[in-house]
């Protein structure tokens, strides 16, 4: 088949993809497709992310690191593990809990420090006042 024979076929596919993108849906089920409904090229994504990191004067990170940052921030804001599990698409809550255990331990440490501060009196040297 010559390349000219494929032009109507390619034009039809392109039109369908553009229409799907306009509706917010792609045939491939992509969340963030290109403007024509195809998967984003990883080289372009990496280049874009590096450009944004340079503009913000922060170190370069992998795109996947954004996923971890998002989950960590959600945990620190008190969002339940099950909600984060669903957002990340983990099959089991244990996967989320295991990956982000370091965050949970830090939050527990912070909670103990807050409790300690709440129980601390202004004058630590004085013995407790006996109850009547």
Secondary structure, 3 states (H helix, E strand, C coil): CCHHHHHHHHHHHHHHHHHHHHCCCCCCCCCCCCCCCCCCCHHHHHHHHHHHHHHHCCCCCCHHHHHHHHHHHHHHCCCCHHHHHHHHCCCCHHHHHHHCHHHHHHHHHHHHHHHHHHHCCCCCCCCCCCCC
